[in-house]
Amino acid sequence: IAARMTDIDRANLLGESPLHLAVRGSRSHYVNLLLLKGASPNLQTVDGETPLHYAVRAADTYTASILLDFDASAQLQSFSATTPLDLAARTGQLALFAADAGDATTARRSPRPPL
């Protein structure tokens, strides 16, 4: 029996991975699970957006903090030259990125335990 091939980062036609979809659906439990299973927090869609772009745009600080725990970059630019950090500045969410003593690229470094 051939093993079924699974790719945790396989994207749809818009370049959205399962992690993007979990973030977009505000499913923080699945976000955490996908990251624990090895999903990349820095994959970009066809528009250049990462899951962190999605979380910050939705003002979902809890999910954004999970992504940051798994080294999501706040500096990856979308094709409109917008970073998650730019979005946070525009929406008053900069405190989310202040947890790492001035390093605005990522905040916390240790992954959260499973929920």
Secondary structure as UniProt FT lines:
FT   TURN            8..9
FT   TURN            13..14
FT   HELIX           18..24
FT   TURN            25..26
FT   HELIX           28..36
FT   TURN            37..38
FT   TURN            41..42
FT   TURN            46..47
FT   HELIX           51..57
FT   TURN            58..59
FT   HELIX           61..69
FT   TURN            70..71
FT   TURN            79..80
FT   HELIX           84..91
FT   HELIX           94..100
FT   TURN            101..102
//
